Amino acid sequence: MRWLVVALAIALTGCGAAPSVGSAPLRLTIGGATVLDLAGLQTRAEAEVGYTLDFGYAARVSKDPVTCWFARTDLETEVDTRLWCGPVQV
C-alpha cells in the first residue's frame, strides 16, 4: 500500500490546481467518482513523500515544504488519477 501511495504521490511537474479556498466544499472526481477525503489523501501523500526523502530515494530541490495537489483534466471537477507533489527530484 505504501508504494501505491508513493507512486501516486511522487510527481515532479504538471499543471496543477490546488483545492480552492471558499465557502462551498470542493468536489473533485476521478473517473466520475467523488474523491471522498481530499485533505486526508493530500496529508498522507505528503507524509509518504517525506518518508521517501528521508530514505534518500528523492531529494529536495528547495527548502520549501513538500506539498501535493490535484491536476485537473477538465474545467469542472475531474482530476488526474495521480496526486502531484513537489518540490522534489527523483
GUTOR-651741 format. One record per residue (C-alpha): residue number from 1; residue in three letters; z, y, x. Coordinates in steps of 0.5 Angstrom, whole numbers, plus 2048, in hexadecimal, padded with zeros to 3 digits. Layout:
<atom n="NUM" res="ALA" z="Z" y="Y" x="X"/>
...
***
This chain:
<atom n="1" res="MET" z="800" y="800" x="800"/>
<atom n="2" res="ARG" z="802" y="805" x="806"/>
<atom n="3" res="TRP" z="7FB" y="804" x="809"/>
<atom n="4" res="LEU" z="7F8" y="805" x="802"/>
<atom n="5" res="VAL" z="7FB" y="80C" x="801"/>
<atom n="6" res="VAL" z="7FA" y="80E" x="809"/>
<atom n="7" res="ALA" z="7F2" y="80C" x="807"/>
<atom n="8" res="LEU" z="7F2" y="811" x="801"/>
<atom n="9" res="ALA" z="7F6" y="816" x="805"/>
<atom n="10" res="ILE" z="7F3" y="817" x="80C"/>
<atom n="11" res="ALA" z="7ED" y="81B" x="80B"/>
<atom n="12" res="LEU" z="7EB" y="821" x="80F"/>
<atom n="13" res="THR" z="7E6" y="825" x="80C"/>
<atom n="14" res="GLY" z="7E4" y="827" x="805"/>
<atom n="15" res="CYS" z="7E3" y="82C" x="7FF"/>
<atom n="16" res="GLY" z="7EA" y="82B" x="7FC"/>
<atom n="17" res="ALA" z="7ED" y="82E" x="7F6"/>
<atom n="18" res="ALA" z="7F5" y="82E" x="7F7"/>
<atom n="19" res="PRO" z="7F8" y="82E" x="7F0"/>
<atom n="20" res="SER" z="7F8" y="835" x="7ED"/>
<atom n="21" res="VAL" z="7FF" y="838" x="7EB"/>
<atom n="22" res="GLY" z="7FF" y="83A" x="7E4"/>
<atom n="23" res="SER" z="803" y="83A" x="7DD"/>
<atom n="24" res="ALA" z="7FF" y="834" x="7DB"/>
<atom n="25" res="PRO" z="800" y="82D" x="7DE"/>
<atom n="26" res="LEU" z="7FA" y="82B" x="7E3"/>
<atom n="27" res="ARG" z="7F6" y="825" x="7E0"/>
<atom n="28" res="LEU" z="7F2" y="821" x="7E5"/>
<atom n="29" res="THR" z="7EE" y="81B" x="7E4"/>
<atom n="30" res="ILE" z="7EB" y="815" x="7E9"/>
<atom n="31" res="GLY" z="7E5" y="811" x="7E5"/>
<atom n="32" res="GLY" z="7E7" y="815" x="7DF"/>
<atom n="33" res="ALA" z="7EF" y="812" x="7DF"/>
<atom n="34" res="THR" z="7F4" y="817" x="7E0"/>
<atom n="35" res="VAL" z="7F8" y="818" x="7E7"/>
<atom n="36" res="LEU" z="7FF" y="817" x="7E4"/>
<atom n="37" res="ASP" z="803" y="819" x="7EA"/>
<atom n="38" res="LEU" z="800" y="81F" x="7EE"/>
<atom n="39" res="ALA" z="806" y="821" x="7F1"/>
<atom n="40" res="GLY" z="808" y="81A" x="7F3"/>
<atom n="41" res="LEU" z="802" y="818" x="7F5"/>
<atom n="42" res="GLN" z="801" y="81E" x="7FA"/>
<atom n="43" res="THR" z="808" y="81D" x="7FC"/>
<atom n="44" res="ARG" z="807" y="816" x="7FE"/>
<atom n="45" res="ALA" z="800" y="817" x="802"/>
<atom n="46" res="GLU" z="803" y="81D" x="806"/>
<atom n="47" res="ALA" z="809" y="818" x="808"/>
<atom n="48" res="GLU" z="804" y="813" x="80A"/>
<atom n="49" res="VAL" z="800" y="818" x="80E"/>
<atom n="50" res="GLY" z="807" y="81A" x="811"/>
<atom n="51" res="TYR" z="808" y="813" x="813"/>
<atom n="52" res="THR" z="801" y="812" x="816"/>
<atom n="53" res="LEU" z="802" y="818" x="81A"/>
<atom n="54" res="ASP" z="809" y="815" x="81D"/>
<atom n="55" res="PHE" z="806" y="80F" x="81F"/>
<atom n="56" res="GLY" z="800" y="812" x="822"/>
<atom n="57" res="TYR" z="7FA" y="810" x="81E"/>
<atom n="58" res="ALA" z="7F8" y="817" x="81D"/>
<atom n="59" res="ALA" z="7FA" y="81E" x="820"/>
<atom n="60" res="ARG" z="7FC" y="825" x="81D"/>
<atom n="61" res="VAL" z="7F7" y="82A" x="81E"/>
<atom n="62" res="SER" z="7FB" y="830" x="81D"/>
<atom n="63" res="LYS" z="803" y="831" x="81C"/>
<atom n="64" res="ASP" z="801" y="832" x="814"/>
<atom n="65" res="PRO" z="805" y="82C" x="810"/>
<atom n="66" res="VAL" z="800" y="827" x="80D"/>
<atom n="67" res="THR" z="7FE" y="828" x="806"/>
<atom n="68" res="CYS" z="7FA" y="824" x="801"/>
<atom n="69" res="TRP" z="7F5" y="826" x="7FC"/>
<atom n="70" res="PHE" z="7F0" y="823" x="7F7"/>
<atom n="71" res="ALA" z="7E9" y="825" x="7F8"/>
<atom n="72" res="ARG" z="7E5" y="826" x="7F1"/>
<atom n="73" res="THR" z="7DF" y="822" x="7F0"/>
<atom n="74" res="ASP" z="7DD" y="826" x="7EA"/>
<atom n="75" res="LEU" z="7DF" y="82D" x="7E7"/>
<atom n="76" res="GLU" z="7E4" y="82A" x="7E2"/>
<atom n="77" res="THR" z="7EA" y="825" x="7E3"/>
<atom n="78" res="GLU" z="7E6" y="820" x="7E7"/>
<atom n="79" res="VAL" z="7E8" y="81F" x="7EE"/>
<atom n="80" res="ASP" z="7E6" y="81A" x="7F4"/>
<atom n="81" res="THR" z="7EA" y="814" x="7F5"/>
<atom n="82" res="ARG" z="7EC" y="816" x="7FC"/>
<atom n="83" res="LEU" z="7F2" y="81A" x="7FD"/>
<atom n="84" res="TRP" z="7F0" y="81F" x="802"/>
<atom n="85" res="CYS" z="7F6" y="821" x="808"/>
<atom n="86" res="GLY" z="7F6" y="826" x="80E"/>
<atom n="87" res="PRO" z="7F6" y="829" x="813"/>
<atom n="88" res="VAL" z="7F6" y="822" x="817"/>
<atom n="89" res="GLN" z="7F1" y="81F" x="81B"/>
<atom n="90" res="VAL" z="7F0" y="817" x="81C"/>
***
